[in-house]
Amino acid sequence: MLALIEALPSAAVVTDEQGRARHVNARWLSLSGLSRAESAEQNWLGVQAPEDPTAAAQTWTQARRDGHPFDATYAMHTTSGRMDVQWHHAPIREGGAPLGAVTGWLCTGKPLLETAPDVASQEETLEHLALEVNWLSDVLTSLPLGMLIVDARTRRLKLINPQAQRLLGVPLAPGMTLLSLEEHQTGGSGASLCGENSPLRLALGGLRKGGEELEVQRPDGSRVLLRVNAAPIIRLSGEVTAGVMMLEDVSAGRETRAQERLETELQRAQEAVLLHGGDPVTPERFLTLMGELHEQLGFPSLEGRLIALLLLRAEPVTLGEVAEALEVSKVAVSKVSAVMQRRGDLQVIKSFSSREHLLALTDHNYIRDLSVRRVGSWAISILCESLLSTNNLDPAITQQIRTHLETHTRVAVALERVLSPIEKRQALVLAEHLRENWDAVPAPHEKLDSGSPDSVPDTGKGAQ
């Protein structure tokens, strides 16, 4: 577009919507005798109409208000002396649309004593200019990255493409203020996407910020990992006129890295399991090892074995079948299952045909051990923070405790992100189960097999 303006046979000045010069062509420089830097610094309207700047300013004000093109002739002090110059001022509209918002002005002038340029050639150049503007708009619209341009003076959006709206999850339009982005928060700090030290704010202050990855929380609560680049747009005088922010969704890359880490951890876990004798993990061995691993986590071994058994069954299992498979008494199973039921981890269903109690996990994503770890990590973090806030410790000790605090905070946050959607789903499943099987839920501390014909004393031996 700038190349086309340079090619105009007339002196040309491109301004912003307020009439401030953003670009001048070589013909203007030769006519005014000013350099490009001087043209940007000068009140160009005063150079255009030095003998009657007040009237020229009034005409400009009216034109900017109406958005209509206008012609004016002013006596201008050129390099060839005083000369009458006829000016044509045409609005530049957003996207090249006839009714689009005025984003600037193209002002072309020709001395009246000079031979008039070829009108057809000038119209052809202007037509090419309009096509160039439309092409640029199409490019920005189809750009695979999200892009926002914000005016440095008004702090309002000048341009936003569809990809940016999709990534941010909110409808945005030119003219909106940065307040429309205030609800977007980054990372665990809760800082706003357009806060004081955000890439966009830094760009509006004249600084470039590139390659920063921010996890952004949208207003609907969903999260997306964005790579953010921001840079200022600076005019010839050095004034920052706008800030540009580019957004790239890199969530898929993070998921790929997370999957790779998961596969690595699973490989390590598999190697660790094989160390338990080095034998293949059969269903029977799965029961045994799950009991041992849960015992290491601080849970009863029987609970781990019960979880393993229910994971290996597609349908709910009777209390008697569980006791027989695990080679323990029904009372022992009842004690463990009652605790699990009170926590909401276990469903108890009463069979209408046999009147037996059937056991099933609330969700096969059994997360009790992870939930306990999450609570423990939060508790450790809070404990460390309290210690640091109420004691003036040695700097080296402070650093040790802070490192411990940060590690457990990261663990808790990571577990929160994984567990939260599972817990919400489990709560819905459990509520539905309780509505449908209310008569199968015993009173507090009531044994599951109380009054059941298959109830037997806790002999400590396997059910026969």
VENMO-V871012 format. One record per backbone hydrogen bond with DSSP energy under -0.5 kcal/mol. NH is the residue of the N-H (numbers start at 1). CO is the residue of the C=O. E is the energy in kcal/mol with one decimal. If there is no record, write none. Layout:
<<NH	CO	E> <NH	CO	E>>
This chain:
<<5	1	-1.7> <6	2	-2.3> <7	3	-1.4> <8	4	-0.6> <8	5	-1.1> <11	109	-1.9> <13	107	-2.4> <14	23	-3.4> <15	13	-0.5> <15	105	-2.6> <16	20	-1.9> <17	103	-0.7> <19	16	-1.9> <22	14	-3.8> <23	14	-1.8> <25	12	-1.8> <29	25	-1.6> <30	26	-2.3> <31	27	-1.8> <32	28	-3.1> <33	29	-2.2> <39	35	-2.2> <40	36	-1.9> <41	37	-2.0> <42	38	-2.8> <44	42	-1.4> <46	43	-1.2> <47	43	-1.3> <48	44	-2.4> <49	45	-2.6> <50	47	-0.5> <51	75	-0.6> <52	49	-0.6> <56	52	-1.9> <57	53	-2.4> <58	54	-2.1> <59	55	-2.3> <60	56	-2.3> <61	57	-2.6> <62	58	-2.2> <63	59	-2.3> <64	60	-2.8> <65	61	-1.7> <66	62	-2.3> <67	63	-3.6> <68	63	-0.6> <70	89	-1.9> <72	87	-2.2> <74	85	-2.2> <76	74	-0.6> <76	83	-3.6> <78	76	-1.1> <78	81	-2.4> <79	31	-1.6> <81	78	-1.6> <83	76	-2.5> <85	74	-3.0> <86	110	-2.5> <87	72	-3.7> <87	85	-0.5> <88	108	-3.0> <89	70	-3.0> <90	88	-0.6> <90	106	-2.5> <92	104	-3.3> <93	91	-0.6> <94	101	-2.9> <96	93	-2.2> <97	94	-1.4> <100	97	-1.4> <103	92	-2.9> <103	101	-0.5> <104	92	-1.1> <105	15	-1.1> <106	90	-3.0> <107	13	-2.8> <107	105	-0.6> <108	88	-2.4> <108	106	-0.6> <109	11	-2.4> <110	86	-2.1> <112	84	-2.6> <114	111	-1.0> <122	118	-2.3> <123	119	-2.8> <124	120	-2.2> <125	121	-2.1> <126	122	-2.4> <127	123	-2.2> <128	124	-2.3> <129	125	-2.2> <130	126	-2.3> <131	127	-2.2> <132	128	-2.3> <133	129	-2.1> <134	130	-2.3> <135	131	-2.6> <136	132	-2.4> <137	133	-2.1> <138	134	-2.3> <139	135	-2.3> <140	136	-2.2> <141	137	-2.0> <142	138	-2.1> <143	139	-0.7> <146	247	-2.7> <148	245	-2.2> <149	159	-2.6> <150	243	-2.7> <151	156	-2.9> <152	241	-2.4> <155	151	-1.8> <157	176	-3.3> <158	149	-3.7> <159	149	-1.6> <161	147	-1.7> <164	161	-0.7> <165	161	-1.5> <166	162	-2.3> <167	163	-2.5> <168	164	-2.4> <169	165	-1.7> <170	165	-0.9> <175	157	-3.4> <176	173	-1.9> <178	155	-1.1> <180	177	-1.6> <181	178	-2.1> <182	179	-1.4> <184	181	-1.4> <185	217	-1.4> <186	191	-2.7> <187	215	-3.2> <189	186	-0.5> <190	186	-1.0> <191	186	-0.7> <193	181	-0.5> <193	184	-2.5> <195	192	-1.7> <198	195	-1.6> <202	198	-2.3> <203	199	-2.2> <204	200	-2.2> <205	201	-1.1> <206	203	-1.9> <207	202	-2.9> <209	230	-2.9> <212	228	-1.6> <214	212	-0.6> <214	226	-3.1> <216	214	-0.8> <216	224	-3.1> <217	185	-3.5> <218	216	-0.6> <218	222	-3.0> <221	218	-2.1> <224	216	-2.0> <226	214	-3.0> <226	224	-0.7> <227	248	-3.1> <228	212	-3.6> <228	226	-0.7> <229	246	-2.1> <230	209	-3.6> <231	244	-2.3> <233	242	-3.1> <234	232	-0.6> <235	239	-2.7> <238	235	-2.0> <241	233	-2.9> <241	239	-0.6> <242	233	-1.2> <243	150	-2.4> <244	231	-3.1> <245	148	-2.6> <246	229	-3.5> <247	146	-3.0> <248	227	-1.5> <250	225	-2.6> <250	248	-0.7> <251	225	-0.5> <254	250	-1.7> <255	251	-2.6> <256	252	-2.3> <257	253	-2.4> <258	254	-2.9> <259	255	-2.6> <260	256	-2.4> <261	257	-2.4> <262	258	-2.6> <263	259	-2.7> <264	260	-2.1> <265	261	-2.7> <266	262	-2.9> <267	263	-2.1> <268	264	-2.3> <269	265	-2.8> <270	266	-2.7> <271	267	-2.3> <272	268	-2.4> <273	269	-2.6> <274	270	-2.3> <275	271	-1.0> <276	273	-1.9> <277	275	-2.5> <278	274	-1.7> <282	280	-1.1> <286	282	-2.7> <287	283	-1.8> <288	284	-1.6> <289	285	-2.9> <290	286	-2.3> <291	287	-1.6> <292	288	-2.0> <293	289	-3.0> <294	290	-2.2> <295	291	-1.7> <296	292	-1.8> <297	293	-1.2> <298	295	-1.2> <299	294	-2.8> <304	300	-1.5> <305	301	-2.1> <306	302	-2.6> <307	303	-2.5> <308	304	-2.2> <309	305	-2.4> <310	306	-2.4> <311	307	-2.1> <312	308	-1.3> <313	310	-0.7> <317	359	-2.4> <319	357	-1.6> <322	318	-2.2> <323	319	-2.4> <324	320	-2.3> <325	321	-2.6> <326	322	-2.5> <327	323	-0.8> <328	323	-2.0> <333	329	-1.8> <334	330	-2.8> <335	331	-2.4> <336	332	-1.8> <337	333	-3.1> <338	334	-2.4> <339	335	-1.4> <340	336	-2.0> <341	337	-2.6> <342	338	-2.3> <343	339	-1.6> <344	340	-0.6> <344	341	-1.0> <345	340	-2.3> <346	340	-1.0> <347	360	-3.7> <349	347	-0.5> <349	358	-2.9> <351	349	-0.6> <351	356	-3.2> <355	351	-1.8> <358	349	-4.1> <359	317	-3.6> <360	347	-1.8> <362	345	-2.5> <366	364	-1.8> <371	367	-2.9> <372	368	-2.4> <373	369	-1.9> <374	370	-2.5> <375	371	-2.4> <376	372	-2.5> <377	373	-2.7> <378	374	-2.5> <379	375	-2.5> <380	376	-2.5> <381	377	-2.4> <382	378	-2.7> <383	379	-2.5> <384	380	-2.6> <385	381	-2.5> <386	382	-2.5> <387	383	-2.1> <388	384	-2.4> <389	385	-2.2> <390	386	-1.2> <391	387	-0.7> <393	391	-1.2> <398	394	-3.0> <399	395	-2.3> <400	396	-1.8> <401	397	-2.5> <402	398	-2.6> <403	399	-2.3> <404	400	-2.0> <405	401	-2.7> <406	402	-2.8> <407	403	-2.2> <408	404	-2.1> <409	405	-2.2> <410	406	-2.3> <411	407	-2.1> <412	408	-2.5> <413	409	-2.7> <414	410	-2.4> <415	411	-2.6> <416	412	-2.4> <417	413	-2.1> <418	414	-1.6> <419	415	-3.3> <420	416	-2.2> <422	418	-0.6> <423	419	-3.0> <424	420	-2.1> <425	421	-1.9> <426	422	-2.7> <427	423	-2.3> <428	424	-1.6> <429	425	-2.3> <430	426	-3.1> <431	427	-2.3> <432	428	-2.1> <433	429	-2.2> <434	430	-2.6> <435	431	-1.7> <436	432	-1.8> <437	433	-2.3> <440	437	-1.8> <441	438	-1.0> <442	440	-0.7> <446	443	-2.5> <450	447	-1.5> <452	449	-2.1> <455	452	-1.9> <459	457	-1.4> <463	328	-1.1>>
